[in-house]
Amino acid sequence: MNSPTKLFGTAGIRGLFGKKVTAGLIIKLSQAVVKMFPNEGIIVGHDARTSSESLAQYALATISINGAQVFDVGLCTFPVIAFMSQKPEHKIGIYITASHNPPEYNGIKLLYNGREFTEKEQNKLEKEIALFKSILHSNWNEIKKQRKIVDANSQYFNAIIQKTNFKADNRTLIVDCANGPMSLLSPKIFSALGFNVITINSSIDGSFPGRLAEPSRENLSVLINLCKEKGVIGIAHDGDGDRVSFIDEQGNFIELSRVNALLAQLSLTTKKDGIVVLSIDSSTCIDNSLNAYPVKVVRAPLGDLHTKVLELINNGEQVVFAAEPWKPIFPLEWGLWIDGLFGAVVILKELVEKNCSLHTRIKTIPSFFSERRSYLVSEENADLIFNSLKNQLTTICASYKKNVLDFDGLRFDFEDGTWILIRKSGTEPKIRIYFEAPTKEQFKWISNIVEKLEKLIE
């Protein structure tokens, strides 16, 4: 028997609508989920992309015809459906989204009891999908009525307000909702917390007319200029609400690593020790910012933080914080899902209670020189190029003392704080090289190594 087609990348299933992500795939996946979890209720939601609602309808219909109890949340953010999947009546979540990708993409994220599927669960699901032959029909009298959940946003809203429990001093805050489902939630939450909220890109539109869905520096020029002009903080969401970016009062885009470093520190306010789990591409500025705390930093494959977090928790360890560069998780304080909105509220609470600006607070977090370069490669040559790059990097750096991480690519951490990582993208046909250094001189040195590696890709 041939191996099942690899569908999952580092962020669920992602691809062009109508090519990789089709109605047929949704049907196969939904039926496979029912077979894997025959006794669980399944909750379905979607983002604002033009194709998402229709794809969600295929999921709802398939699950219902298969005889499982299905719950329809409709348009919502990823944090909302993750939050709702903790409920015992619907522990499985299917969320139709391509997150920060362009509008022609779509995809699927899967949840179990408040966290994304582990790699093991994804592999099992892929095998089940490969066995699909036709839609299984339950007896007519076994089909359960689809149930609407009309108050999912309200339940999440009430929980986050109750959990964070503070009142702002009518500070002005600009919120860029990316024309996505955060438009329904984020401004309301910050208004309820006492902020004077100004919104941009807050009309629902799956074509993303205001800006592309990724909240990168390049896509946030309007927000950056507004924050600089008004002297206020700005936050920016992505297409499904798991990511968040910050702009300070002077119009500076805050590096994602420094945001996560601050969140890691704040997660240790009441818990002074424990473990912080970071993805393999995360900055060492986070490690450095935690030097004053008796914590252990552990790294995990990109897109599979949940497996490492669960493994540690099941072994009796206390995981206080976990993060990928864009995506924070608060295992003790909030839940096991990625939640940029909760992260934004945590940071703003700190600023209000300490009566300080973001510009001032972020200065306490070290800033490194860093870059990520991506190279489009053909699928048939990807492994050959990747292995050549690893061999060349190993040869170039053979004489330097370093710590080596050889999962999810190859990462070398040098004694002076400089590091480099080579890995294959899990969402696109690309090879990525990440590199970082504490000083310009060290960054120039590591950049020269990258330029040598690039000759193997040309």
VOFIMAR-572966 format. One record per residue (C-alpha): x, y, z; residue number from 1; residue in three letters. Coordinates in steps of 0.05 Angstrom, whole numbers, plus 5000, padded with zeros to 4 digits. Each point is the difference from the previous one (the first is absolute). Layout:
px, py, pz, num, residuo
X, Y, Z, NUM, ALA $
...
END
This chain:
px, py, pz, num, residuo
5000, 5000, 5000, 1, MET $
5026, 5069, 4982, 2, ASN $
5014, 5051, 5054, 3, SER $
4942, 5049, 5011, 4, PRO $
5006, 5068, 4967, 5, THR $
5033, 5051, 5047, 6, LYS $
4947, 5053, 5012, 7, LEU $
5021, 5034, 5064, 8, PHE $
5054, 5052, 5005, 9, GLY $
5023, 5042, 5059, 10, THR $
4932, 5034, 5007, 11, ALA $
4947, 4948, 4983, 12, GLY $
4982, 4990, 4927, 13, ILE $
5012, 5059, 4954, 14, ARG $
4997, 5009, 4924, 15, GLY $
4967, 5034, 4941, 16, LEU $
4924, 4997, 5001, 17, PHE $
4975, 4955, 4944, 18, GLY $
5066, 4964, 4993, 19, LYS $
5026, 4971, 5066, 20, LYS $
4943, 5025, 5043, 21, VAL $
4935, 4976, 4968, 22, THR $
4930, 4980, 5020, 23, ALA $
5022, 4928, 4989, 24, GLY $
5056, 5007, 5050, 25, LEU $
4953, 5029, 5052, 26, ILE $
4952, 4942, 4991, 27, ILE $
5056, 4948, 5007, 28, LYS $
5030, 5035, 5060, 29, LEU $
4934, 5010, 5036, 30, SER $
4981, 4927, 4992, 31, GLN $
5070, 4979, 5024, 32, ALA $
4992, 5043, 5062, 33, VAL $
4933, 4966, 5016, 34, VAL $
5032, 4932, 4993, 35, LYS $
5059, 5019, 5045, 36, MET $
4954, 5030, 5053, 37, PHE $
4933, 4964, 4993, 38, PRO $
4973, 5020, 5068, 39, ASN $
5020, 5074, 5001, 40, GLU $
4960, 5061, 4979, 41, GLY $
5034, 5042, 4946, 42, ILE $
4999, 5075, 4996, 43, ILE $
5010, 5035, 4933, 44, VAL $
5019, 5072, 4986, 45, GLY $
5032, 5042, 4946, 46, HIS $
5037, 5064, 4985, 47, ASP $
4977, 5055, 4952, 48, ALA $
5031, 4975, 4935, 49, ARG $
4953, 4999, 4941, 50, THR $
5004, 4923, 4996, 51, SER $
4999, 4985, 5075, 52, SER $
4925, 5000, 5014, 53, GLU $
4985, 4952, 4943, 54, SER $
5056, 4953, 5020, 55, LEU $
4973, 5001, 5072, 56, ALA $
4932, 4979, 4973, 57, GLN $
5031, 4938, 4969, 58, TYR $
5031, 4983, 5067, 59, ALA $
4934, 5010, 5037, 60, LEU $
4961, 4957, 4950, 61, ALA $
5050, 4944, 4999, 62, THR $
5005, 4995, 5075, 63, ILE $
4924, 5000, 5006, 64, SER $
4990, 4947, 4947, 65, ILE $
5052, 4957, 5035, 66, ASN $
4955, 5001, 5062, 67, GLY $
5044, 5043, 5045, 68, ALA $
4975, 5060, 5040, 69, GLN $
5025, 5063, 4967, 70, VAL $
4999, 5072, 5025, 71, PHE $
5003, 5060, 4954, 72, ASP $
5036, 5062, 5026, 73, VAL $
5002, 5035, 4933, 74, GLY $
5047, 5059, 4990, 75, LEU $
5048, 5004, 5059, 76, CYS $
5073, 5008, 5018, 77, THR $
5047, 4942, 5012, 78, PHE $
5007, 5016, 5075, 79, PRO $
4924, 4997, 5007, 80, VAL $
4992, 4931, 4970, 81, ILE $
5061, 4976, 5039, 82, ALA $
4968, 5027, 5064, 83, PHE $
4934, 4967, 4983, 84, MET $
5033, 4932, 4985, 85, SER $
5016, 4994, 5074, 86, GLN $
4926, 4987, 5013, 87, LYS $
4983, 4927, 5014, 88, PRO $
4942, 5000, 4951, 89, GLU $
5046, 5016, 4940, 90, HIS $
5073, 4984, 5012, 91, LYS $
5018, 4996, 4926, 92, ILE $
5007, 5064, 4960, 93, GLY $
5004, 5009, 4924, 94, ILE $
5019, 5071, 4980, 95, TYR $
5002, 5021, 4927, 96, ILE $
5055, 5052, 4990, 97, THR $
5065, 5016, 4965, 98, ALA $
5019, 5047, 5057, 99, SER $
5048, 5053, 4974, 100, HIS $
5006, 4974, 4928, 101, ASN $
4974, 5039, 4940, 102, PRO $
4925, 4996, 4983, 103, PRO $
5007, 4947, 4947, 104, GLU $
5023, 4950, 5053, 105, TYR $
4959, 4961, 5050, 106, ASN $
5011, 4944, 5049, 107, GLY $
4980, 4961, 5062, 108, ILE $
5022, 5002, 5072, 109, LYS $
4979, 4944, 5046, 110, LEU $
4990, 5003, 5075, 111, LEU $
4992, 4951, 5057, 112, TYR $
4979, 5024, 5068, 113, ASN $
5029, 5070, 4992, 114, GLY $
5064, 4985, 4963, 115, ARG $
5020, 4985, 4929, 116, GLU $
5010, 4929, 4976, 117, PHE $
5068, 4970, 5014, 118, THR $
5042, 4973, 4944, 119, GLU $
4982, 4929, 5020, 120, LYS $
4925, 5017, 4995, 121, GLU $
5011, 5034, 4933, 122, GLN $
5037, 4939, 4972, 123, ASN $
4943, 4954, 5024, 124, LYS $
4949, 5045, 4966, 125, LEU $
5039, 5000, 4935, 126, GLU $
4998, 4924, 5000, 127, LYS $
4925, 5002, 5011, 128, GLU $
4990, 5050, 4944, 129, ILE $
5040, 4954, 4953, 130, ALA $
4949, 4945, 5013, 131, LEU $
4941, 5042, 4978, 132, PHE $
4956, 4968, 4946, 133, LYS $
4933, 5034, 5007, 134, SER $
4958, 5040, 5049, 135, ILE $
4972, 4955, 5055, 136, LEU $
4926, 5011, 5011, 137, HIS $
4969, 4986, 5068, 138, SER $
4929, 4975, 5004, 139, ASN $
4950, 5056, 4991, 140, TRP $
4978, 4994, 5073, 141, ASN $
5071, 5004, 5027, 142, GLU $
5017, 5068, 4969, 143, ILE $
5006, 5053, 5055, 144, LYS $
4975, 5070, 4988, 145, LYS $
5054, 5051, 4988, 146, GLN $
5004, 5048, 5059, 147, ARG $
5016, 5074, 4994, 148, LYS $
5044, 5033, 5052, 149, ILE $
4981, 5073, 4998, 150, VAL $
5038, 5024, 5062, 151, ASP $
5071, 4974, 4989, 152, ALA $
5028, 5071, 4994, 153, ASN $
4963, 5020, 5063, 154, SER $
5026, 4941, 5039, 155, GLN $
5072, 5016, 4980, 156, TYR $
4988, 5074, 5013, 157, PHE $
4975, 4987, 5070, 158, ASN $
5056, 4952, 5016, 159, ALA $
5056, 5047, 4978, 160, ILE $
4971, 5060, 5036, 161, ILE $
4992, 4959, 5064, 162, GLN $
5069, 4970, 4995, 163, LYS $
5039, 5065, 4987, 164, THR $
4957, 5043, 5046, 165, ASN $
5027, 5071, 4992, 166, PHE $
4976, 5068, 4976, 167, LYS $
5039, 5045, 4954, 168, ALA $
5002, 5075, 5010, 169, ASP $
4966, 5017, 4934, 170, ASN $
5066, 4994, 4963, 171, ARG $
4993, 5003, 4925, 172, THR $
5015, 4935, 4964, 173, LEU $
4999, 4987, 4925, 174, ILE $
4978, 4930, 4980, 175, VAL $
5012, 4974, 4929, 176, ASP $
4953, 4940, 4990, 177, CYS $
5025, 4979, 4931, 178, ALA $
4928, 4998, 4975, 179, ASN $
4993, 4934, 5035, 180, GLY $
4958, 4971, 5057, 181, PRO $
5039, 5038, 5053, 182, MET $
4957, 5058, 4976, 183, SER $
4943, 4967, 5040, 184, LEU $
5039, 4993, 5064, 185, LEU $
5065, 5038, 5012, 186, SER $
4972, 5072, 4999, 187, PRO $
4943, 4979, 5047, 188, LYS $
5048, 4968, 5050, 189, ILE $
5047, 5060, 5002, 190, PHE $
4941, 5048, 5006, 191, SER $
4973, 4960, 5058, 192, ALA $
5068, 5003, 5033, 193, LEU $
4997, 5076, 4999, 194, GLY $
5040, 5018, 4937, 195, PHE $
4980, 5053, 4951, 196, ASN $
5002, 4956, 4938, 197, VAL $
5013, 5023, 4929, 198, ILE $
4992, 4945, 4948, 199, THR $
5027, 4992, 4930, 200, ILE $
4986, 4943, 4951, 201, ASN $
4942, 4979, 5045, 202, SER $
4947, 4983, 4947, 203, SER $
4995, 4926, 4985, 204, ILE $
5027, 4987, 4930, 205, ASP $
5035, 4935, 4979, 206, GLY $
5037, 5034, 4943, 207, SER $
5040, 5040, 5051, 208, PHE $
4992, 5068, 4966, 209, PRO $
5035, 5040, 5055, 210, GLY $
5064, 4960, 5003, 211, ARG $
5025, 4929, 4994, 212, LEU $
4982, 4955, 5058, 213, ALA $
5071, 4992, 5028, 214, GLU $
5013, 5054, 5053, 215, PRO $
5071, 5012, 4977, 216, SER $
5038, 5066, 5001, 217, ARG $
4992, 5005, 4925, 218, GLU $
4924, 4993, 5003, 219, ASN $
4988, 5048, 5058, 220, LEU $
5023, 5067, 4971, 221, SER $
4932, 5033, 5012, 222, VAL $
4998, 4977, 5072, 223, LEU $
5072, 5020, 5012, 224, ILE $
4988, 5070, 4973, 225, ASN $
4937, 5009, 5042, 226, LEU $
5034, 4978, 5063, 227, CYS $
5058, 5048, 4987, 228, LYS $
4952, 5057, 4984, 229, GLU $
4956, 4990, 5061, 230, LYS $
5054, 4976, 5049, 231, GLY $
4961, 4937, 5019, 232, VAL $
5008, 4925, 4999, 233, ILE $
4974, 4958, 4942, 234, GLY $
4986, 4926, 4997, 235, ILE $
4990, 4960, 4936, 236, ALA $
4966, 4933, 4991, 237, HIS $
5006, 4949, 4944, 238, ASP $
4946, 4964, 4959, 239, GLY $
4977, 4953, 5055, 240, ASP $
5023, 5035, 5063, 241, GLY $
5055, 4955, 5027, 242, ASP $
5056, 5050, 4983, 243, ARG $
5009, 5070, 5027, 244, VAL $
5050, 5056, 4986, 245, SER $
5014, 5063, 5040, 246, PHE $
5017, 5071, 4979, 247, ILE $
5026, 5046, 5055, 248, ASP $
4982, 5073, 5013, 249, GLU $
5056, 5024, 4954, 250, GLN $
4978, 4958, 4942, 251, GLY $
5052, 4945, 5009, 252, ASN $
4982, 4929, 4980, 253, PHE $
5019, 4956, 5060, 254, ILE $
5039, 4938, 4980, 255, GLU $
4960, 4938, 5013, 256, LEU $
5055, 4969, 5042, 257, SER $
4998, 5059, 5048, 258, ARG $
4924, 4994, 5006, 259, VAL $
5007, 4927, 5019, 260, ASN $
5057, 5015, 5047, 261, ALA $
4956, 5050, 5037, 262, LEU $
4943, 4950, 5002, 263, LEU $
5046, 4947, 5027, 264, ALA $
5022, 5047, 5056, 265, GLN $
4928, 5018, 5017, 266, LEU $
4981, 4926, 5002, 267, SER $
5051, 4993, 5056, 268, LEU $
4970, 5056, 5043, 269, THR $
4966, 4950, 5046, 270, THR $
5038, 4937, 4980, 271, LYS $
5074, 5012, 5011, 272, LYS $
5025, 4935, 4970, 273, ASP $
4980, 4949, 4949, 274, GLY $
5013, 4986, 4927, 275, ILE $
4993, 5045, 4940, 276, VAL $
4991, 4964, 4933, 277, VAL $
5021, 5037, 4937, 278, LEU $
4999, 4979, 4927, 279, SER $
5067, 4985, 4967, 280, ILE $
4999, 5066, 4962, 281, ASP $
4990, 5043, 5062, 282, SER $
5049, 5054, 5019, 283, SER $
5051, 4993, 5056, 284, THR $
4978, 5069, 5023, 285, CYS $
4944, 4962, 5036, 286, ILE $
5052, 4956, 5035, 287, ASP $
5040, 5062, 5020, 288, ASN $
4939, 5036, 5027, 289, SER $
4987, 4942, 5047, 290, LEU $
5070, 4997, 5030, 291, ASN $
4975, 5028, 5066, 292, ALA $
4948, 4944, 5007, 293, TYR $
5014, 4928, 5020, 294, PRO $
4968, 4972, 4938, 295, VAL $
5021, 4949, 4948, 296, LYS $
4992, 5016, 4926, 297, VAL $
4983, 4941, 4955, 298, VAL $
4993, 5003, 4925, 299, ARG $
4951, 4962, 4956, 300, ALA $
4985, 4991, 4926, 301, PRO $
4964, 5058, 4967, 302, LEU $
4926, 4985, 4997, 303, GLY $
5003, 4946, 5053, 304, ASP $
5007, 5038, 5065, 305, LEU $
4938, 4964, 5027, 306, HIS $
5034, 4931, 4998, 307, THR $
5059, 5024, 5041, 308, LYS $
4956, 5039, 5048, 309, VAL $
4954, 4940, 5011, 310, LEU $
5060, 4953, 5008, 311, GLU $
5029, 5045, 5054, 312, LEU $
4934, 5010, 5036, 313, ILE $
4986, 4925, 4999, 314, ASN $
5069, 4990, 5032, 315, ASN $
4980, 5045, 5057, 316, GLY $
5038, 5062, 4976, 317, GLU $
4972, 5071, 5007, 318, GLN $
4999, 5034, 4932, 319, VAL $
4989, 5074, 5012, 320, VAL $
5004, 5026, 4929, 321, PHE $
5009, 4976, 4929, 322, ALA $
5008, 5037, 4934, 323, ALA $
5016, 5001, 4927, 324, GLU $
5025, 5068, 4973, 325, PRO $
4929, 5025, 4987, 326, TRP $
4961, 4956, 5047, 327, LYS $
4996, 4998, 5076, 328, PRO $
4970, 4944, 5043, 329, ILE $
4983, 5008, 5074, 330, PHE $
4993, 4928, 5026, 331, PRO $
4990, 5017, 5073, 332, LEU $
4965, 5067, 4996, 333, GLU $
4952, 4991, 4941, 334, TRP $
5004, 4937, 4957, 335, GLY $
5039, 4957, 4952, 336, LEU $
4983, 5038, 4937, 337, TRP $
5036, 5056, 4964, 338, ILE $
4966, 5066, 5019, 339, ASP $
5028, 5066, 4976, 340, GLY $
4940, 5039, 5028, 341, LEU $
5011, 4974, 5071, 342, PHE $
5074, 5017, 4992, 343, GLY $
4982, 5071, 4980, 344, ALA $
4954, 5008, 5060, 345, VAL $
5055, 4974, 5047, 346, VAL $
5050, 5051, 4974, 347, ILE $
4952, 5058, 5002, 348, LEU $
4980, 4982, 5071, 349, LYS $
5073, 5004, 5020, 350, GLU $
5007, 5069, 4968, 351, LEU $
4937, 5026, 5034, 352, VAL $
5017, 4973, 5068, 353, GLU $
5072, 5024, 4998, 354, LYS $
4979, 5066, 4967, 355, ASN $
5054, 4995, 4947, 356, CYS $
5004, 5004, 4925, 357, SER $
5013, 4940, 4955, 358, LEU $
5060, 5038, 4972, 359, HIS $
5031, 5004, 5070, 360, THR $
4981, 4929, 5022, 361, ARG $
5027, 4966, 4938, 362, ILE $
5068, 5033, 5009, 363, LYS $
5012, 4951, 5058, 364, THR $
4999, 4943, 4949, 365, ILE $
5065, 4989, 4961, 366, PRO $
4998, 5013, 4926, 367, SER $
5039, 4956, 4952, 368, PHE $
5016, 5007, 4926, 369, PHE $
4962, 4946, 4963, 370, SER $
4976, 4980, 4932, 371, GLU $
4960, 4945, 4967, 372, ARG $
5012, 4984, 4926, 373, ARG $
4955, 4955, 4958, 374, SER $
5018, 4964, 4936, 375, TYR $
4949, 4971, 4953, 376, LEU $
5021, 4930, 4978, 377, VAL $
4968, 4945, 4958, 378, SER $
4971, 4942, 5040, 379, GLU $
5044, 4950, 4964, 380, GLU $
5064, 5037, 5018, 381, ASN $
4982, 5023, 5070, 382, ALA $
5031, 4942, 5038, 383, ASP $
5064, 5001, 4958, 384, LEU $
5010, 5075, 5010, 385, ILE $
4982, 4996, 5074, 386, PHE $
5050, 4944, 5014, 387, ASN $
5054, 5038, 4961, 388, SER $
4988, 5061, 5042, 389, LEU $
5005, 4961, 5065, 390, LYS $
5065, 4967, 4978, 391, ASN $
5030, 5066, 4978, 392, GLN $
4980, 5035, 5065, 393, LEU $
5030, 4943, 5041, 394, THR $
5065, 5005, 4961, 395, THR $
5005, 5076, 5006, 396, ILE $
4986, 4999, 5075, 397, CYS $
5040, 4938, 5018, 398, ALA $
5053, 5037, 5040, 399, SER $
4952, 5043, 5041, 400, TYR $
4973, 4980, 5068, 401, LYS $
4925, 4995, 4996, 402, LYS $
4937, 4967, 5024, 403, ASN $
4966, 4959, 4946, 404, VAL $
4925, 4988, 4991, 405, LEU $
4987, 4951, 4944, 406, ASP $
4925, 4992, 5001, 407, PHE $
4955, 5039, 4953, 408, ASP $
5060, 5023, 4961, 409, GLY $
5070, 5016, 5026, 410, LEU $
5015, 5055, 5050, 411, ARG $
5068, 5022, 5026, 412, PHE $
5003, 5044, 5062, 413, ASP $
5069, 5030, 5010, 414, PHE $
5031, 5022, 5066, 415, GLU $
4994, 5075, 4985, 416, ASP $
4924, 4996, 4992, 417, GLY $
5000, 4996, 4924, 418, THR $
4959, 4944, 4968, 419, TRP $
4978, 4974, 4932, 420, ILE $
4944, 4952, 4980, 421, LEU $
4986, 4965, 4934, 422, ILE $
4932, 4967, 4992, 423, ARG $
4948, 4982, 4948, 424, LYS $
4935, 5039, 5003, 425, SER $
4940, 4960, 5023, 426, GLY $
4949, 5043, 4962, 427, THR $
5035, 5019, 4935, 428, GLU $
5051, 4969, 4951, 429, PRO $
5056, 5040, 5030, 430, LYS $
5065, 4992, 5039, 431, ILE $
5011, 5052, 5054, 432, ARG $
5063, 5024, 5033, 433, ILE $
4994, 5037, 5067, 434, TYR $
5058, 5035, 5032, 435, PHE $
5010, 5048, 5058, 436, GLU $
5056, 5034, 5039, 437, ALA $
5006, 5047, 5059, 438, PRO $
5044, 5052, 4964, 439, THR $
5009, 5028, 4930, 440, LYS $
5069, 4970, 4995, 441, GLU $
4976, 4930, 5018, 442, GLN $
4941, 5008, 4953, 443, PHE $
5047, 5017, 4943, 444, LYS $
5039, 4937, 5015, 445, TRP $
4939, 4955, 4998, 446, ILE $
4973, 5036, 4938, 447, SER $
5064, 4982, 4963, 448, ASN $
4988, 4926, 5017, 449, ILE $
4928, 5006, 4973, 450, VAL $
5027, 5030, 4935, 451, GLU $
5045, 4940, 4991, 452, LYS $
4940, 4954, 5011, 453, LEU $
4958, 5038, 4950, 454, GLU $
5048, 4980, 4944, 455, LYS $
4974, 4929, 5007, 456, LEU $
4929, 5023, 4986, 457, ILE $
5013, 5044, 4939, 458, GLU $
END
